Amino acid sequence: MVDPEIKAKLASYRQSIDNIDAALVHMLAERFRCTKEVGFLKAQYDLPPADPAREEFQIERLRRLAKEAHLDPDFAEKFLNFVIKEVIRHHEAIAAEHVGTKIA
């Protein structure tokens, strides 16, 4: 049988993890709301879906932030690359839907 004090501590940590997960989902939703607007702007002005220079800058920035936060920079880079890939996919879809149309 697990000590009740250990069970309580475990439950407390898990509650914090659940709260953080919920915050992450909401933050990602807001991020993708913003990147969707960027996608519309890019489509309107016939800009490419990807911006390699910005992506490189953001990866280096996130790696630096990760180091400062004592988070594995390689993990942070993998996560950002995953997000960037998804954003580019969204931008390509938006551009394909709006070929030859003016977006208001």
N, C-alpha and C positions, 0 to 999 in steps of 0.2 A: 504494500500500500504506500502511496506517495504521501509524504508529509503535507498536511494542509497548508502550511506556510509556503512551501514550494509550489503547490497547486495555485495558490493565490498570486504568487509572483509571476508564474507562467501565464496565468489568465490576464494579468495586468499588461505584460509585455505583448501578448497577442492582441489585446484591445488597442494598444498603441499602434501595432503593425496594421491592424484593420483600418484605423483612422488614417494612417499614412497612405495606405493603398487607395482609400476613397479620395484623399486629396490629390494623389497622383493622377487618378482617372479624370478628375475635374480639371486639373492643370493641363493634361494632355488634350482634353476636349477644347479648352480655351485656345491652346496653341494651334490645334488644327482648324479652329474657327478663323484664326488670324491668317494661317497659311492658305486657307481656301480663298480669302479675300485677295491675297497676293496672287494666287492662281488666276483669279478673274482679271486682275490688273495686267498680269503678264499676257493673258489671252487677248485682252482688249488692245494692247500695244504690240502684239506679235513678238513678245520676248520669249526666249527659250525657257522651258520648264526647269532646267537645272542651271545653277550658277556655281561652277566649280571653285572659283576664287572665294566666294562667300562660304561655301561648304568647308573648304580648307581652313579658313579663318575660324569658323565656328568649332571645328574639331579641335584645333589648337587651343582655343579659348576654353572649351569644355574640359579638355585634358588638364589644363592649368587649374581650373576650378576644382576638378576632382582631386588633384594632388593636395590642394589647400584644405579640402574637406576630408582628407584621409580616405578617399574612395579610389579604388583601382582605376587608373586612367584608361587602361585597355578596355575595361568594362564600360566606362563612360563613352569611349569612342565607339564601341560596338553598338551601344544603345542609340547614340546619335546617328550613326550610319543607318540603322534600322528606321529611325524616324525620318531621316532625309529621303531614303528610298521610297517610303510611303508618301511623303509630301510630293515628290517628283511624279509618282504614279497619279496622284490626285491632279496635279497641274497638267499632266498630259491628257487626262480625261476631260478636264475643263476645256483645254485648248481644242480638243477634238470635237466637243459638243458645240463650240462657238466659232468654228471655222467660217470666215466670211461674214460674221455678224458683229454688229456694234453692241457692246455690253453697256447698259446704262449705269 
